[in-house]
Structure formats: structure tokens, C-alpha cells
Amino acid sequence: MASSYHAPSANLHTLVNPSSSRSLPYIPSTSRFFTVKHDLSSLNLNSHSEKFKCGGARASMAEIVTPKSKGKVTVFDTEEHLAVSLAKYTADLSNKICQERNSFTVVLSGGSLVKSLRKLAEPPYVDSVDWSKWNVFWVDERVVPKDHPDSNYLLAYNVFLSKIPIPPGNVHSINDALSAENAADDYETRLKQLVKNKTIDQSETTGFPKFDLMLMGMGPDGHIASLFPGHPLIQEKEKWVCFIKDSPKPPSERISFTLPVINSSANIALVVAGSGKATALHIALSDVSNIDVLPVQLVAPEGELAWFLDKEAASKL
Ligand SMILES: O=C(O)[C@H](O)[C@@H](O)[C@H](O)[C@H](O)COP(=O)(O)O
């Protein structure tokens, strides 16, 4: 389902309160659930704060307690420490799920998330993870050739996939010879075959594919995958994969998993770093009401949700 869409002109600081005058500036409310101080060492709240080893140095992280629906939130003092923890989380999950069902389905977004996966391609994980059991997919992809600098596949290949011994047949990228419409249909058909042959699990509740792990970033406007604020694609209820030709983030033509597929996941990790994401993150994780809903606020997996934040992204919580 793709239709005409006008990117919202308001930025996150001028979001409109629909219950009153349409031009009220958006003023974030104080979080009901937690407070985060900029200096992680001073965190002393509903949180569990600890030191862990990171490349020989001691690193700080703080775990924040949020309502169950918002998942487990961990704030790291640097992106480097975030990347170390993200690699351990992914490798541990891979080991656990491979033992249970002898395979592991992993979905990647594009953007800075991919760089934060770099530690997986280093010792100990490059040797300890059973890469032959991995099947890799994309939650969204730009409709460009695979060797184009905008390609999410190329980004993942350069940072990560080229450095691990994953069978090439287990890397499920889109068909870049097709139009956006056809690439979305083709990807959906391939997912259906892989559900049928049980490579991908299926949600008993929704009937949508149930991936073991989705690793996703979030844009500064609160978008996830290629589902943008105010765009009709966030309403899609039937399709597994949709296309967009008017993406506000270039390039304009993309394909994306729909929200029902995203939310049927067994595990979602949302990885958010940098001060440019702080306002959207505040909206997503606190109890802000009466604003236009951001796509990231609609993430509610059947399974577990884990947030990996750096302290810049968490600075407004
Ligand atoms: O292809 C894409 O553009 C992405 O999949 C997109 O959803 C991305 O993950 C976010 O925009 C965050 O990107 P950054 O972390 O680079 O801001």
C-alpha cells in the first residue's frame, strides 16, 4: 500500500497537540517512569548501574526500569561500550536460539546500527558464533543496485557480513533488478516460502513471520525501518513487505517490513546513539501524550524489546 504522502513540516520540537489548538508547540512532559542524569556515574534511580570490561577499560552502563511494554533500556556512556554490549547480547541470543531450534533468523536495518554491530565480527564472537545457522534479512532496503553507496546490503556486507563465515545462500537481500513495487512483492513471496519450509518461524498469534531478532535503528524523526511519521504505510495491516516512493529520507524509493511483521518478532533491539535522537527518544520512552504518534512508539513485539542507548541519545530522558 503506497499513497500520496506529505512529509510533516513540523520538527519534533513543534509537534502539535491534536486535542487542543493545532498550532500549540509540543512541550515534553516530565517522565513518569524514570529520570536519567547526564553523568551516568551519578545515576541513582529505578536503575541498576554497573561497571563492565570494555577493551581493557572499565565502562559504565545503567539499566533503566520502564513499564514492560517499553522494554529493557540500557544506557552506555559511549557508543563503543554500546557496541561491545550489543555484540554480547546478539551472540548470547544466537547461542540460545540455535540450541533450541538449530537456526537463527536475524533482521538488519540500515543506518548507524550496522556500524554498532562491528564487534560481532571480532574475537571472541567471530569464532564462537555458529554463523552457519544464521539467516540474515533486511527490515528495509533502499531500491538501488547492491554496489550502490546507498545500499543497506552493501553497508552490512562491508562492516560485518564480509568478515564472518556465513553461507552466501543464507543472506537474503532484495532483488535489486526490480522496481520498488516488484521488489517488495518478490521479497514477501520469498519470506512466505521460507516460512513454509520452516527456515523462518511463524507467529501462532498473528500468522506473520516471527523473526528471532530484529536489530533496528531509529531516525531523528522517530522513524523505524522505512516507516515514517504520518505516512499511510504505518497503517498497513495485511502486507508483509511494502514499498515507498516518497521517503522523506533519501533515497526516496525503498521497501520495508510492515509493523505487523516487526511486532511479531521474538526479540527486537532498538539501537539509538547521538544527541540528534534525544527528543524522539524522550517521546518514545516517556509518558508523553496527545502528540502525533511516532512509528517508534508503535514498536511492541510479541517477544522482548531491548533498547541500547548512548548517553547523548538518553540526555532528555
Ligand atoms: O535504510 C534506512 O535508512 C534505515 O533502515 C533507517 O530506518 C535507519 O535505521 C534509521 O534512519 C536510523 O539511521 P541512522 O542511525 O543512521 O540515523
PDBQT file of the ligand as one rigid body, heavy atoms in Angstrom, charges set to zero:
ROOT
HETATM    1  O1  LIG A 401      17.694   2.422   5.480  1.00  0.00    +0.000 OA
HETATM    2  C1  LIG A 401      17.496   3.190   6.384  1.00  0.00    +0.000 C 
HETATM    3  O2  LIG A 401      17.539   4.421   6.245  1.00  0.00    +0.000 OA
HETATM    4  C2  LIG A 401      17.221   2.631   7.719  1.00  0.00    +0.000 C 
HETATM    5  O3  LIG A 401      16.978   1.339   7.846  1.00  0.00    +0.000 OA
HETATM    6  C3  LIG A 401      16.584   3.544   8.713  1.00  0.00    +0.000 C 
HETATM    7  O4  LIG A 401      15.428   3.083   9.329  1.00  0.00    +0.000 OA
HETATM    8  C4  LIG A 401      17.646   3.810   9.750  1.00  0.00    +0.000 C 
HETATM    9  O5  LIG A 401      17.834   2.701  10.564  1.00  0.00    +0.000 OA
HETATM   10  C5  LIG A 401      17.289   4.982  10.591  1.00  0.00    +0.000 C 
HETATM   11  O6  LIG A 401      17.073   6.089   9.742  1.00  0.00    +0.000 OA
HETATM   12  C6  LIG A 401      18.384   5.358  11.531  1.00  0.00    +0.000 C 
HETATM   13  O7  LIG A 401      19.523   5.663  10.797  1.00  0.00    +0.000 OA
HETATM   14  P1  LIG A 401      20.741   6.379  11.498  1.00  0.00    +0.000 P 
HETATM   15  O8  LIG A 401      21.054   5.570  12.713  1.00  0.00    +0.000 OA
HETATM   16  O9  LIG A 401      21.849   6.392  10.506  1.00  0.00    +0.000 OA
HETATM   17  O10 LIG A 401      20.245   7.748  11.871  1.00  0.00    +0.000 OA
ENDROOT
TORSDOF 0
